[in-house]
Amino acid sequence: MENPTRTRCSVLIVGAGISGITAAKVLAENGVDDVVILEAADRIGGRIRKEEFGGVTVELGAGWIAGVGGKQMNPVWELAGRSNLRTCFSDYSNARYNIYDNTGKIFPSGVAAESYNKAVESAIAKLRNQDSDNPGDDETTTGPRSPIDLAIDFILHDFEMAEVEPISTYVDFGEKEFLVADERGYEHLLYKMAETFLFTQQGKILDTRLKLNKVVRKLQHSRNGVTVKTEDDCIYEAQYVILSASIGVLQSNLNISFSPPLPRWKTEAISNIDIMVYTKVFLKFPHKFWPCGPDKEFFIYAHERRGYYTFWQHMENAYPGSNILVVTLTNGESQRIEAQSDEETMREAMEVLRNMFGHDIPDAVDILVPRWWNNRFQRGSYSNYPIYVDRQLVDDIKAPVGRIFFTGEHTSEKFNGYVHGGYLSGVETTKALLEEMLAEKERKTENHQSFLLEPLSALSDAVFDIPKQLFLRTSNLGFLKAIL
Ligand SMILES: Cc1cc2nc3c(=O)[nH]c(=O)nc-3n(C[C@H](O)[C@H](O)[C@H](O)COP(=O)(O)OP(=O)(O)OC[C@H]3O[C@@H](n4cnc5c(N)ncnc54)[C@H](O)[C@@H]3O)c2cc1C
C-alpha cells in the first residue's frame, strides 16, 4: 500500500500508451524530470499490446506501421528502424480478388472489380450529397445489397476508406504498410523510448515515477494546480496534468470525473468524435488449408450480413509454419462477439471457413478474442473523426482546460487512429505545455512580489527552477520542429 501522504510533482501524466510515454520523454529532454506517470493497467503500451498465442507473438492492438516510403519519414518507422523491429510488407490491394462466396467459389476478378468501382462511385456520391447538405437525394446512395457488394462496402469503408481522402498518413509518409512480426512485440518501441529517461534494468522499468495499476478517478483542478485521486485513494498534486486516456474513456461516465466539470465546448468536442471498435480474432490450426501463394495473404468472405467474418489474413508471411488465421470484425460485430463466449465465436468462424474451404478442414485448436470495447481503460479501438470536421472541433478536442492538457491519438488532427498519431500528439501537447510553463515562469518573474505570496509555493517548485535556457535549447526546439 502506497504512503497515503500526498505525492507532488510538476507534471502528472495519466496513461502510459505511446502518447503518454512520448510526452514524458519530451519533458525529460527539456529538463522536466519531476514527473509522475499513472497507468491504470499493469503494463505500459495501452493499445499497443502483444500476447503469446499458438507459439508466436501476436498483436492484439496496433499491428501495422502505416505510412512508409514517402518523402517524409514516419517517426514510428524511424523508431522501428532504430530498434531493429522485425516487420514484413503487407499489400491489401489484392484482397478484393480473393473473395469467396458461401459455396467456396472465388468471384471472377471482373465481377469483383465492377463491384469495387460501383462502391467507390457510391461513396463519392454520398460524400457529394453530404457536402451539399442534401443527403439521400441520389439513387446511388442506396446501400449495397448482394453479399459481394456488402463485402466490398465493408472493406472499403471499414478499412481502405475509413478516413476521408486524401489520407494524411499516406500523403505525408508514403503508401506502404508493414506488419510488425517481432517476438518482442510492437510495444518494444515503447520500452526503447522509456529506457532513455526512466530507470530500467534488463528490459524492466524500475523507475518509481512510473506507477502501474493506478486508476485515476478524479481530477480536481484550479488556477493553482491539479489534485489527482486514484481508485485506491492515493492523492497526487501536480502543477499540470497531461491526460492521454482514449476518447472512449473520456466519453464513458464510468471513468474519470472532473471538478469543476469540463466546460461544454470540451464535452461537446469529446462526444462529437466517433469510436471505432476493431477486433482481430486469432485462430490456431493443426495445419494450414488455405492458399499461401503470392497475393493470397488477405481474403474475403461474402455473406448476406455486412461485416460477418468478412476480412481474413493468414500469418504465414509473418510467421511461416504458425498455422494461424486472423479474422477482423468491427463495430457492431465486434461488440456482439465480445458479449458471447469464445467457443461460440470459434463455432461461427469455423462455419464460415467450412463454407469457404469445405467440410474436411480441421477444427481450430485455439482462439484468442481481444475485448477492446469492454476494456474500461479503452472503450473501443481508435477514434474516427466525422467526415466533415470543422476547425472548431479539432481545436476544441486538443485545447487544454486550465492546467489539464489533453493528448492521445484522438487529438491528432492529421493522424488520429494511428500509432504515429499518438506519438506526434504526445510531442505536440508537450510542446504546448512547455510553452505554457515558460510563460508562467515569466509571469511570475515579472511579478516577484506576488510570487512570494503564491499559495502554491507549497507545491513542488521544481518546474520553476528549470533554467529558461533549457526550454530554449536550440537542439530541443530543432527536435520538436523536425518531428512536427
Ligand atoms: C485492435 C487495434 C488495431 C489497431 N491497429 C493499428 C495499426 O495497425 N496501426 C496503427 O498505427 N494504429 C493502430 N491502432 C491504433 C493505435 O493502437 C492507437 O492509435 C495508439 O496506440 C493510441 O495511443 P494513445 O497513447 O493515444 O492511447 P492508449 O494506448 O490507449 O494509451 C492511453 C493509456 O491510458 C490508460 N488509462 C485509461 N484510463 C485511465 C485511468 N483512468 N487512469 C490511468 N490510466 C488510464 C490506458 O490503460 C492506456 O494505457 C489500433 C488499435 C487497436 C485497438
The ligand as an SDF file (V2000), in Angstrom:
LIG
                    3D

 53 58  0  0  0  0  0  0  0  0999 V2000
   -7.2700   -3.5090  -32.4590 C   0  0  0  0  0  0  0  0  0  0  0  0
   -6.4960   -2.2730  -32.8240 C   0  0  0  0  0  0  0  0  0  0  0  0
   -5.8090   -2.2350  -34.0160 C   0  0  0  0  0  0  0  0  0  0  0  0
   -5.0540   -1.1080  -34.3480 C   0  0  0  0  0  0  0  0  0  0  0  0
   -4.2990   -1.1330  -35.4840 N   0  0  0  0  0  0  0  0  0  0  0  0
   -3.4290   -0.1330  -35.7310 C   0  0  0  0  0  0  0  0  0  0  0  0
   -2.4550   -0.2740  -36.7520 C   0  0  0  0  0  0  0  0  0  0  0  0
   -2.3580   -1.3290  -37.4030 O   0  0  0  0  0  0  0  0  0  0  0  0
   -1.6140    0.7640  -36.9720 N   0  0  0  0  0  0  0  0  0  0  0  0
   -1.6750    1.9150  -36.2450 C   0  0  0  0  0  0  0  0  0  0  0  0
   -0.8760    2.8350  -36.4980 O   0  0  0  0  0  0  0  0  0  0  0  0
   -2.5770    2.0570  -35.2360 N   0  0  0  0  0  0  0  0  0  0  0  0
   -3.4320    1.0610  -34.9490 C   0  0  0  0  0  0  0  0  0  0  0  0
   -4.2870    1.1340  -33.8870 N   0  0  0  0  0  0  0  0  0  0  0  0
   -4.3940    2.4090  -33.1500 C   0  0  0  0  0  0  0  0  0  0  0  0
   -3.2410    2.6250  -32.1570 C   0  0  0  0  0  0  0  0  0  0  0  0
   -3.0600    1.4610  -31.3900 O   0  0  0  0  0  0  0  0  0  0  0  0
   -3.5860    3.7990  -31.2640 C   0  0  0  0  0  0  0  0  0  0  0  0
   -3.8820    4.9450  -32.0630 O   0  0  0  0  0  0  0  0  0  0  0  0
   -2.4760    4.2070  -30.2890 C   0  0  0  0  0  0  0  0  0  0  0  0
   -1.8240    3.0900  -29.7340 O   0  0  0  0  0  0  0  0  0  0  0  0
   -3.1020    5.0720  -29.2030 C   0  0  0  0  0  0  0  0  0  0  0  0
   -2.1180    5.5020  -28.2890 O   0  0  0  0  0  0  0  0  0  0  0  0
   -2.5360    6.5240  -27.1430 P   0  0  0  0  0  0  0  0  0  0  0  0
   -1.3420    6.8070  -26.3350 O   0  0  0  0  0  0  0  0  0  0  0  0
   -3.2690    7.6690  -27.7480 O   0  0  0  0  0  0  0  0  0  0  0  0
   -3.6470    5.7640  -26.2660 O   0  0  0  0  0  0  0  0  0  0  0  0
   -3.5360    4.4210  -25.3810 P   0  0  0  0  0  0  0  0  0  0  0  0
   -2.5960    3.4780  -25.9810 O   0  0  0  0  0  0  0  0  0  0  0  0
   -4.9410    3.9770  -25.1800 O   0  0  0  0  0  0  0  0  0  0  0  0
   -2.9400    4.9470  -24.0090 O   0  0  0  0  0  0  0  0  0  0  0  0
   -3.7630    5.5040  -23.0060 C   0  0  0  0  0  0  0  0  0  0  0  0
   -3.4200    4.8340  -21.6910 C   0  0  0  0  0  0  0  0  0  0  0  0
   -4.2410    5.4250  -20.6730 O   0  0  0  0  0  0  0  0  0  0  0  0
   -4.5550    4.4140  -19.7320 C   0  0  0  0  0  0  0  0  0  0  0  0
   -5.7450    4.8490  -18.9760 N   0  0  0  0  0  0  0  0  0  0  0  0
   -7.0210    4.9340  -19.4120 C   0  0  0  0  0  0  0  0  0  0  0  0
   -7.8230    5.3560  -18.4160 N   0  0  0  0  0  0  0  0  0  0  0  0
   -7.0270    5.5500  -17.3330 C   0  0  0  0  0  0  0  0  0  0  0  0
   -7.2650    5.9640  -15.9920 C   0  0  0  0  0  0  0  0  0  0  0  0
   -8.4970    6.2690  -15.5690 N   0  0  0  0  0  0  0  0  0  0  0  0
   -6.2110    6.0500  -15.1360 N   0  0  0  0  0  0  0  0  0  0  0  0
   -4.9500    5.7440  -15.5500 C   0  0  0  0  0  0  0  0  0  0  0  0
   -4.6670    5.3230  -16.8080 N   0  0  0  0  0  0  0  0  0  0  0  0
   -5.6970    5.2330  -17.6910 C   0  0  0  0  0  0  0  0  0  0  0  0
   -4.8150    3.1880  -20.5890 C   0  0  0  0  0  0  0  0  0  0  0  0
   -4.6830    1.9920  -19.8350 O   0  0  0  0  0  0  0  0  0  0  0  0
   -3.7280    3.3350  -21.6670 C   0  0  0  0  0  0  0  0  0  0  0  0
   -2.5530    2.6250  -21.3190 O   0  0  0  0  0  0  0  0  0  0  0  0
   -5.0340    0.0300  -33.4990 C   0  0  0  0  0  0  0  0  0  0  0  0
   -5.7280   -0.0210  -32.2920 C   0  0  0  0  0  0  0  0  0  0  0  0
   -6.4380   -1.1500  -31.9520 C   0  0  0  0  0  0  0  0  0  0  0  0
   -7.1220   -1.2210  -30.6100 C   0  0  0  0  0  0  0  0  0  0  0  0
  1  2  1  0
  2  3  1  0
  2 52  2  0
  3  4  2  0
  4  5  1  0
  4 50  1  0
  5  6  2  0
  6  7  1  0
  6 13  1  0
  7  8  2  0
  7  9  1  0
  9 10  1  0
 10 11  2  0
 10 12  1  0
 12 13  2  0
 13 14  1  0
 14 15  1  0
 14 50  1  0
 15 16  1  0
 16 17  1  0
 16 18  1  0
 18 19  1  0
 18 20  1  0
 20 21  1  0
 20 22  1  0
 22 23  1  0
 23 24  1  0
 24 25  2  0
 24 26  1  0
 24 27  1  0
 27 28  1  0
 28 29  2  0
 28 30  1  0
 28 31  1  0
 31 32  1  0
 32 33  1  0
 33 34  1  0
 33 48  1  0
 34 35  1  0
 35 36  1  0
 35 46  1  0
 36 37  1  0
 36 45  1  0
 37 38  2  0
 38 39  1  0
 39 40  1  0
 39 45  2  0
 40 41  1  0
 40 42  2  0
 42 43  1  0
 43 44  2  0
 44 45  1  0
 46 47  1  0
 46 48  1  0
 48 49  1  0
 50 51  2  0
 51 52  1  0
 52 53  1  0
M  END
$$$$
